[in-house]
Amino acid sequence: MPSAAPSQILAPGTPAPDFTLPYAPGKPMTLSRSLDKLIVLIFYPADWSPVCGDQLGLYNEILDEFQRYDAQLIGISVDGVWCHAQYAKERQFGFKLLADFEPKGAVARQFGAYRAADGLCERAIFVIDTKGIIRWSYLSPIDQNPGADGILAALDDLAASPKISVSTTAQSQRAKPAPEATHG
């Protein structure tokens, strides 16, 4: 991929810009209406590219880990809804891919995750809490799969934080006392 100067993505503690983008023809999703769960927002360069396929495929394989934190995974690129539909169908993704197609990259620009020189999204990740505040963000080199460790650590930190009200399965499991060993 062409190289460009890295973007300056939104930092933790920043309110996430609200947006509405389609995930299928005629089916929009609005961020502010989806905040009943934590949001893991994944900006990625392009459907069908090898690194993006590996990254999104990894997240799809561990989707139950995200769900354990009551987190919804959402992918965004500048590809159109029809491209997303075929890509998600072929790859059997269990999460929505939103089309930041027209105006091209408008939402990615709001998050500081658009490469204007290349006309595509950065490889950027945001964890957004139920109040719409970015709690973790990461800008990966565009040619590298960032993996999931950072996301899972951020979700774990949120679940453990007494300052942030997050009701998650992981938090509930942590709060339960360990079962006592029985000897027979």
Summary of the structure (lengths in Angstrom):
residues: 184
radius of gyration: 17.1
end to end distance: 63.0
largest distance: 68.9
contacts: 554
relative contact order: 0.22
helix: 31%
strand: 24%
